[in-house]
C-alpha cells in the first residue's frame, strides 16, 4: 500500500496487513483486534487515511493528536476516548499518541455480542457526530484494565471451550464502559426522546453516509425509510435547513476533495468512483461547487 492512499479495508484485510508490516503491537481474535499503542509501534489505522468496515475505539493515555473523521476535525488529548463507527473516513494529523490502546471490532463480531440494542441506539442518537470525549481518571483506569485483560485473554491462547465466550464478555464490558463515558460527558440535546421526524432524519444521514458515492435519488432513501419522497424532503428541510440534494452534494464534494488530496487515483478514476459518467461531467460538477477544476484543487492543496 502506498503512503497517503485512502485504504478501504475489511478487518480481515487490516489484520493481514498489520501482521505483515507492523511490529506486533496489536493482536486479533476472529473479528476483534486489540493492542497497545506506543510511539514506536503505531498501527496503520493511525498513520494513513483509511476507511475500515469496523468499529474503532482509541484510548489516548499519553500525548495528543488531531484526527479527521468524515471530514470533521477532532482533538484528542491525554485521557481522551475516541469512538468511530464502521465505514467512516479517518485520517490523523500530528502530533501523535505517545501511548494508548486501540480496539477494532468487525460488524459480524459485534452482532454476536449481547448488547442492549435499544440503549445503544439511543446513545448513538445522543452523541450524534461527537467522536471524542475526555474521560476521568477513574474511567481511564477502568478502560485500561479492561482492555489489558482482553489483550491478555487473546494472546494467552488457552485451550478452553469457554475462551470465545470469555473474550466476547470482555469486549462487551469494554463497549459498555465506552458507552458510559460518552453518556457521562456528551450533553444531552433533549430530555425527551427523539421525535419520529428526528429519527427519520438521523436514519437518512446514516443511509447517506453509506450510499452517497452512488448518487441515488431521494426515492431510494424514502423507500429505505418506508416513507414518501415528499415527506422525507419536508423532514430534511425542516430539521436541517438543507434539501436532500444539498446533503448529497455536501458529502460528494467532501469525498472528491479527500480523494484529490490524499489518493493517487487519477481524476478519471475518481469520477468513476463517485458515479459520474466521465471525467468531463465530474470536472464541471466540481468546478460548479468548488470554483476550480479538480486538477487545480489537487495541485493547490
C-alpha positions as CSV (number, residue, x, y, z in Angstrom):
1,X,0.0,0.0,0.0
2,X,1.3,3.4,-0.9
3,X,1.6,6.3,1.5
4,X,-1.2,8.8,1.5
5,X,-3.6,6.5,-0.4
6,X,-7.0,6.1,1.1
7,X,-7.4,2.5,2.1
8,X,-10.9,0.9,2.3
9,X,-10.4,-2.2,4.3
10,X,-12.2,-5.0,5.9
11,X,-10.9,-6.0,9.4
12,X,-9.6,-9.2,7.8
13,X,-7.5,-7.2,5.4
14,X,-6.3,-4.9,8.1
15,X,-5.2,-7.8,10.3
16,X,-3.3,-9.3,7.4
17,X,-1.6,-6.0,6.7
18,X,-0.7,-5.5,10.3
19,X,0.7,-9.0,10.6
20,X,2.9,-8.4,7.6
21,X,4.2,-4.9,8.2
22,X,3.6,-3.9,11.8
23,X,5.7,-4.7,14.9
24,X,3.3,-6.9,16.7
25,X,1.6,-4.1,18.8
26,X,-1.9,-5.5,18.0
27,X,-3.4,-8.9,18.4
28,X,-6.6,-10.4,17.0
29,X,-9.2,-13.0,17.7
30,X,-11.8,-13.7,15.0
31,X,-13.5,-10.2,14.4
32,X,-11.8,-8.5,17.3
33,X,-8.4,-6.6,17.1
34,X,-6.9,-5.1,20.2
35,X,-3.5,-3.7,21.3
36,X,-1.4,-1.1,22.9
37,X,-0.2,2.0,21.0
38,X,3.3,3.1,21.5
39,X,5.1,6.0,19.8
40,X,7.5,3.5,18.2
41,X,4.8,0.9,17.2
42,X,1.8,2.7,15.6
43,X,-0.9,0.7,13.9
44,X,-1.6,1.6,10.2
45,X,-5.0,3.0,11.2
46,X,-3.2,5.9,12.9
47,X,-0.8,6.5,10.1
48,X,-2.8,6.8,6.8
49,X,-6.1,8.0,5.5
50,X,-8.4,4.9,5.9
51,X,-11.9,3.7,5.7
52,X,-12.5,0.5,7.6
53,X,-15.6,-1.6,7.8
54,X,-15.3,-1.9,11.6
55,X,-16.0,-0.1,14.8
56,X,-12.8,1.7,16.1
57,X,-12.1,2.6,19.7
58,X,-9.0,4.5,20.7
59,X,-8.0,5.5,24.2
60,X,-5.2,8.1,24.4
61,X,-3.3,7.7,27.7
62,X,-0.3,9.9,26.9
63,X,0.3,12.6,24.2
64,X,-2.3,14.1,21.9
65,X,-3.4,14.1,18.3
66,X,-5.7,15.7,15.8
67,X,-7.8,13.5,13.6
68,X,-10.4,13.9,10.9
69,X,-13.5,11.7,10.9
70,X,-15.8,12.0,8.0
71,X,-14.4,15.5,7.2
72,X,-14.8,16.8,10.7
73,X,-11.7,17.7,12.8
74,X,-11.4,16.4,16.3
75,X,-8.7,16.9,19.0
76,X,-7.8,14.0,21.3
77,X,-5.6,14.7,24.3
78,X,-4.4,12.6,27.2
79,X,-7.4,10.8,28.7
80,X,-9.5,11.1,25.5
81,X,-11.7,8.3,24.3
82,X,-12.4,8.1,20.6
83,X,-15.2,6.1,19.1
84,X,-15.6,5.8,15.3
85,X,-18.4,3.9,13.5
86,X,-17.8,1.5,10.6
87,X,-17.0,2.9,7.1
88,X,-16.2,6.4,8.4
89,X,-13.1,8.1,6.8
90,X,-10.3,8.5,9.3
91,X,-7.1,10.4,9.0
92,X,-4.6,11.6,11.6
93,X,-2.7,14.8,11.9
94,X,0.5,15.3,14.0
95,X,1.5,15.2,16.8
96,X,0.9,11.6,17.6
97,X,-0.2,9.4,20.5
98,X,2.7,8.5,22.7
99,X,0.8,5.8,24.5
100,X,-2.7,4.4,24.3
101,X,-4.9,1.5,23.4
102,X,-6.9,0.5,20.3
103,X,-9.8,-1.8,19.8
104,X,-11.3,-2.6,16.4
105,X,-14.5,-4.7,16.0
106,X,-16.0,-6.1,12.8
107,X,-19.8,-5.7,12.4
108,X,-20.2,-9.5,12.3
109,X,-18.4,-9.8,15.7
110,X,-20.5,-7.0,17.2
111,X,-23.7,-8.8,16.1
112,X,-22.6,-11.8,18.2
113,X,-22.2,-9.7,21.4
114,X,-25.0,-9.5,23.9
115,X,-25.7,-5.7,23.8
116,X,-28.9,-3.9,24.8
117,X,-29.5,-2.5,21.3
118,X,-32.3,-0.2,22.3
119,X,-30.0,1.6,24.8
120,X,-27.1,1.6,22.3
121,X,-29.2,3.1,19.5
122,X,-30.5,5.8,21.9
123,X,-26.9,6.6,22.9
124,X,-25.7,6.8,19.2
125,X,-28.6,9.3,18.5
126,X,-27.5,11.3,21.6
127,X,-23.8,11.6,20.7
128,X,-24.5,12.3,17.0
129,X,-21.2,13.4,15.4
130,X,-19.2,13.7,18.6
131,X,-16.5,11.2,18.3
132,X,-14.2,12.1,21.2
133,X,-14.6,12.7,24.9
134,X,-12.2,13.4,27.8
135,X,-12.5,10.7,30.4
136,X,-11.9,11.0,34.1
137,X,-9.0,9.3,35.8
138,X,-11.4,6.6,37.2
139,X,-12.9,6.0,33.7
140,X,-9.5,5.8,32.1
141,X,-8.3,3.3,34.8
142,X,-11.3,1.0,34.3
143,X,-10.9,1.1,30.5
144,X,-7.1,0.4,30.5
145,X,-7.7,-2.5,32.9
146,X,-10.5,-4.0,30.8
147,X,-8.5,-3.6,27.5
148,X,-5.4,-5.0,29.0
149,X,-7.4,-8.0,30.2
150,X,-8.9,-8.5,26.8
151,X,-5.4,-8.3,25.2
152,X,-4.1,-10.9,27.7
153,X,-7.1,-13.2,27.0
154,X,-6.4,-13.1,23.3
155,X,-2.6,-13.6,23.5
156,X,-2.7,-16.4,26.1
157,X,-4.1,-18.9,23.5
158,X,-5.5,-21.1,26.3
159,X,-7.2,-24.3,25.3
160,X,-10.6,-23.8,26.8
161,X,-14.1,-24.4,25.5
162,X,-15.2,-21.1,27.2
163,X,-12.4,-19.0,25.6
164,X,-14.6,-17.4,22.9
165,X,-17.3,-16.6,25.4
166,X,-14.9,-15.1,27.9
167,X,-13.3,-12.9,25.2
168,X,-16.7,-11.8,23.9
169,X,-17.8,-10.9,27.5
170,X,-14.6,-8.8,27.9
171,X,-15.4,-7.0,24.6
172,X,-19.0,-6.3,25.9
173,X,-17.6,-4.9,29.1
174,X,-15.3,-2.5,27.2
175,X,-18.0,-1.3,25.0
176,X,-20.4,-0.7,27.9
177,X,-17.6,1.3,29.7
178,X,-17.2,3.3,26.5
179,X,-20.9,4.0,26.3
180,X,-20.9,5.0,29.9
181,X,-18.1,7.6,29.3
182,X,-19.9,9.1,26.3
183,X,-23.2,9.2,28.2
184,X,-21.4,11.0,31.1
185,X,-19.6,13.6,29.0
186,X,-21.8,14.3,26.0
187,X,-24.5,16.8,26.8
188,X,-28.0,15.6,26.1
189,X,-29.7,17.5,23.3
190,X,-33.1,17.0,24.9
191,X,-34.5,15.4,27.9
192,X,-37.2,13.8,25.8
193,X,-37.0,11.0,23.2
194,X,-36.3,11.8,19.6
195,X,-39.5,12.7,17.6
196,X,-40.4,10.5,14.7
197,X,-39.2,13.1,12.3
198,X,-35.8,13.4,14.1
199,X,-35.5,9.6,14.0
200,X,-36.1,9.6,10.2
201,X,-33.6,12.4,9.7
202,X,-30.9,10.5,11.6
203,X,-31.6,7.4,9.7
204,X,-31.4,9.3,6.4
205,X,-28.0,10.7,7.4
206,X,-26.8,7.1,8.2
207,X,-28.1,5.8,4.8
208,X,-26.4,8.8,3.1
209,X,-23.1,8.0,4.7
210,X,-23.3,4.5,3.3
211,X,-24.6,5.3,-0.2
212,X,-23.6,8.9,-1.1
213,X,-21.0,7.8,-3.8
214,X,-23.8,6.0,-5.7
215,X,-25.6,9.4,-6.3
216,X,-29.0,7.8,-5.7
217,X,-32.2,9.8,-5.8
218,X,-34.5,10.9,-3.0
219,X,-36.8,8.0,-3.9
220,X,-34.2,5.4,-2.8
221,X,-33.8,6.9,0.7
222,X,-37.5,7.4,1.1
223,X,-38.1,3.7,0.1
224,X,-35.5,2.5,2.7
225,X,-37.3,4.5,5.4
226,X,-40.7,3.4,4.2
227,X,-42.0,7.0,3.8
228,X,-42.8,9.1,0.8
229,X,-40.2,11.1,-1.1
230,X,-42.2,14.3,-0.4
231,X,-42.3,13.6,3.4
232,X,-38.6,12.9,3.5
233,X,-37.9,16.1,1.6
234,X,-40.1,18.0,4.1
235,X,-38.4,16.4,7.1
236,X,-34.8,17.1,5.9
237,X,-35.5,20.7,5.0
238,X,-37.4,21.3,8.3
239,X,-34.7,19.9,10.6
240,X,-31.6,20.9,8.7
241,X,-32.4,23.9,6.5
242,X,-31.0,21.9,3.6
243,X,-32.5,19.8,0.9
244,X,-31.8,16.1,0.3
245,X,-29.8,17.2,-2.8
246,X,-27.8,19.7,-0.7
247,X,-26.8,16.9,1.7
248,X,-25.8,14.6,-1.2
249,X,-23.7,17.4,-2.8
250,X,-22.0,18.2,0.5
251,X,-21.0,14.6,1.1
252,X,-20.0,14.1,-2.6
253,X,-17.8,17.2,-2.8
254,X,-16.1,16.4,0.6
255,X,-15.3,12.9,-0.7
256,X,-14.0,14.3,-4.0
257,X,-11.7,16.7,-2.2
258,X,-10.5,14.0,0.1
259,X,-9.6,11.7,-2.9
260,X,-7.9,14.5,-4.8
261,X,-5.9,15.4,-1.7
262,X,-4.9,12.0,-0.4
263,X,-5.2,9.3,-3.1
264,X,-3.1,8.6,-6.1
265,X,-6.2,7.8,-8.2
266,X,-6.4,9.7,-11.5
267,X,-9.2,12.2,-11.9
268,X,-10.9,9.9,-14.3
269,X,-10.8,7.1,-11.7
270,X,-12.2,9.5,-9.1
271,X,-15.0,10.4,-11.4
272,X,-16.0,6.8,-11.9
273,X,-15.6,6.1,-8.1
274,X,-18.2,8.8,-7.5
275,X,-20.6,7.5,-10.2
276,X,-20.0,10.3,-12.8
277,X,-20.3,9.1,-16.4
278,X,-16.9,10.5,-17.3
279,X,-14.2,12.9,-16.2
280,X,-15.7,15.9,-18.1
281,X,-19.0,15.6,-16.1
282,X,-17.1,15.3,-12.9
283,X,-14.9,18.3,-13.7
284,X,-18.0,20.5,-14.4
285,X,-19.7,19.4,-11.3
286,X,-16.6,20.0,-9.1
287,X,-15.9,23.5,-10.7
288,X,-19.6,24.5,-10.1
289,X,-19.3,23.7,-6.4
290,X,-15.7,24.5,-5.6
291,X,-14.9,27.2,-8.0
292,X,-11.9,25.5,-9.6
293,X,-11.1,22.4,-11.6
294,X,-10.2,19.1,-9.9
295,X,-6.6,19.3,-11.2
296,X,-6.2,22.8,-9.9
297,X,-7.5,21.8,-6.5
298,X,-5.1,18.8,-6.4
299,X,-2.1,21.0,-7.1
300,X,-3.1,23.8,-4.7
301,X,-3.9,21.5,-1.7
